[in-house]
Amino acid sequence: MNVEFERFIVENIPEVDGFHPHFRDALELILTVGGKRFRPQLLFAVVKALQPNLIENSFYIGMAIESLHTYSLVHDDLPSMDNADLRRGAETLHKRYDEVTAILVGDALNTLPFEIISNSPFRDDVKVELVRSLSKNGGLNGMVIGQAIDCYFENETLPIEKIRTLHKYKTGKLIASSLQMGAIISDRKDLEKELYDFGISLGLLFQIQDDILDVLESDAEAGKTTNNDGDKNSFVTVLGLQKAIEEAEKEAKNLEERLLLFPMELKENLEILLEKYLFRHRK
């Protein structure tokens, strides 16, 4: 499925009007250079379990999620934010091209998802629900406010519960939305909340693990700039490395138990996907 989805992304990157010398190249580069495609894979795991005949149609929504997530990475790497040199094993866009190109490619990737969803082969009422989930969780009271809080409170240590809250928004909500949209596509309203709540917890685990790996991995291993969180409210800077690892272990085991509550095929699909992620903090 990954090969087919990668091909779908390449074939559906839109052309760019006008005569800019490299804008379309920059857009294509950041969408195709690599990445785990983790959020789309969550969506596909749900759809494959609940409505497998809709997998190819769900590629549109997977690309929409990946586009929004990629915009957040492009902006996160900017000099005014993390000032990172490396992303997905390649130079960040502001390093390869210039800061204006990076900002505007990010802007394009922020709006492109909704064009993709509008062109997807789903009923209009389904499209509305998909747009609502993605915009709510990736926008103002989702990923954006989480990032705003994270940046504003640099160099100021927050209590651990507020750190959990900021990362619920910054990381958790888009992961939760990816799972929820799988249920929306599959017409399983009965599973939307359960999957969403699972995604919030999964996002928190991912953030703790990212903070741990930021300390333990080199730039080459991570494929991005590491050891870059010293001024931020990361779980490692606040709790210390060993306690952060213990926190990740607790969250991972909790998620492992919660998987058992899902319908069998959904549980199995998510287990297969999460096998290499749940305990990646054990280095």
N, C-alpha and C positions, 0 to 999 in steps of 0.2 A: 504493500500500500504506500509506503514511503516514496518509492520510485515514481509511482503514478502521481502522487501529490506534488512532488518536486516538479515533474513535467507540467502539471496543471499550472503551477505558479509561473513557470517560465513562459508558458503559452498565453497567460492571461495578464501579464504586466502590460498596462496600457501604453499606447504611443503618447508622446508628448508634443503638443502643438508648438509652433514657433520655431525659432532657430538657435536656441541655447546650445552651446557646443558640447556640454557634458551632463546636463541635468538628467536625461533619461538613463545614461550610463551609470550615474550615481544611484539612481533609484533601483535599477536592475541589480547593481552590485550588492547593495545592502540586503536586498530580498533573497538573493541566491547564493551569497558567499558561504552560508552554512547555518549552524544553529541546530538546536535539538528538536525544534518544532513540537515542543512538549505540549503546549496548550491546544493546538489542533489535534494532536494525538489523543488527548483526553476526550475531545469531542467525538473523534472517530471511534474510540473504544466504546462510548455510550451508544452511538448510532449502530455500530456493528452488532452489539448485543441486543438492542431493542427493535431496530428496523433496518436490517442489513441491506435491504433493497435500495435504501436511500444513501448509501455510502458515497457514490460518485457525486450525487447532488450536494452532499455535505462538504465537498471540496471547496465550494464557493465560500462557505461559512468559515472553514478552516483557513482559507487565504485571508478572509476579512480579519479574523483574530490575529493571524501572524502579522498582517500589515499594521494593526494597531499596536501590537507588542513591539514591533520593530521601530515604529515611530518613537516609542518611549525610550528605547535604547539609544537611538540617535541623539535625542535631546538630553538624555542622562549623561552622555559622553562629552557634551559641549564644554568649552572652557569655563563658562559661568556656572557649571554644575560640578561634574566630577573631573573634567579636564583629562579624559582618558585618551591614550594613544592607540589602543588595540581593542577590537571587538570582533568576535567570531573568527579569530585568527588572522584578521586583516587590519590594515590601518583604518582608524575611524574616519568618517567622511570629512570632518573639518580638517584633519591632517592631510588626507589624500587630495582634497580639493580646496575648500575654504569654508569658513564658518557660515557665511550666508547660504551657500549651497546646502550645508548640513541642516540648518534651521528650516529651510524651505522644503527639502526632501522630507524632513520630519512632519512638516505641515501637510504635505501631500499624502503621506502615509496615515495621517490622523483622519483625513476625510475620505480617502479611497475605500475603506471598509464598507461604508454605507452605500456607496455606488455599487460595490460588488454584491452586497446583500439585495439591493433593489433589482439587480439583474439576475438573481439566482432563481432556479426553477421551483420555487415554493409558492404556495398560496399567499395572497396579500396579508391575510391575518397572521400567518406564521412569520412573514417578513417583519411585520410590525413588532411582534414579540421578540424577535431576534435583535432588531435595532434597539429596542428598549433595554434589553439585557446588556448588550455590548456598550451602548452609550452611557448607561447608568454606572456600570462597573469600571469602565475604562476612562470615564470623564470626571466631571467636577467633584462628585461625592464618592469617587472611587480612587483609581490610580493617581489622578492629578492632585487631589488634596493630600494624599499620602506622600507624594513626592515633595509637595510644598512644605509640609510639616518637617519632613526629613531635612530639607535644605535650610529651613529657617532656624532649626534648633541645633545646627552644627556648632561644635565647641561649647555646648550646654548639655550636661547629662540629664536625661529624663528618667523618671522611675520606670521600672520594667513593664508595668501594665500599660503605660503610655507608649512604650516602644512596641509592645504587642499590637496596640491599636493602630499606630502609624503603619506598621507592616501589614496589618489586615487590609488596609486601604491600598498601600503602595504595591503589594505583591499578591495578596490573597484574593482580592475581588475579581481580577481578570481571570485567574485560574478557576475560581468558583463559577464565573460566567461561562467559561468554556464547557464545563460539565453541565450547567443548567441549559445551555443552548442545545446540547445533545438530547436532553429530555424534551425540549420544545420541538425540535425536528421530529422526534419519535412520537410526539403526541402522548407523552407520559407525564401529565401534570402531577400525578401522584408521587413522582420521584424528583420533581424539580427542587423542592426545598432540601430534601435529604442529600441530593448531589451537591447543591450549592453549599450547604453547611460543611460537607466533607471537603469541598474545594477551599473554603476559608482556612480550615485546619491544615490542609496540604500546602497552601501558600505560606502559612506561617512556618511550617517545617522547611520548605524550600529556602525561605529567607535565612533561617538559622543556619542551614547547611551552607548557603552562599557566604555567609559571614565567616564560617569556619574555614571554608576552602579558600577564601580570600587571604587568609593567613598561611595556610598550609601549602598552597599550590603556587608555582611560578606563573608568569605571564604565558609562557609557552604551553604549560599544562592546561591552564584555564581557558586559553584562547582570548583573553581579555586582560586589561590592566588590573593587577592585583595589589594587595597591600595599600589600598587607596581609601580605606575607611577610618583612618585614625582619628579624624575630627568628627565622625558621625556617631549616631546612636545605634551602633551595631550590637548584636548580642554578645560578641566577643569582647568589644571594648567595655561593655557595661558589666558582664558576668565573668569575664575571663574565659580562656579557651576551654578548660576542662569542664566548667559548669555549662558552657554553651553546648558542648558535646553531650553532656548528660541531658540537657533540655531537648536536644534533637532526638536522642534515643527514646525519651519518654513520649514525644509527639509521634515518632514513627511507630512505636508499639501500639499507641492508641489508634492510629489510623489502620494498622494491620487488623485490629479487633473490629473496627467499624466496617471494614470491607465485608465481614462475614454477614452483615445485616442486609446486604444488597441481594437482589435476585441472582440465582446461580450464574447465569451466563455473563451478567454485568460484573459480578464479583470476579469471575475468572478473567475477563478481558482487562479489567483494571489491575488485577494482580500481575498479569503478564507485563503490562506497560510499566507498572511501578516497581517491578522486581529490581531494576538497576538504580532506582532513585530513592526508595524509602530509607535505605541505610548507607547512602553515599558519604555520609559524614564519618564512617568507619574507615579511616585511611591508615 
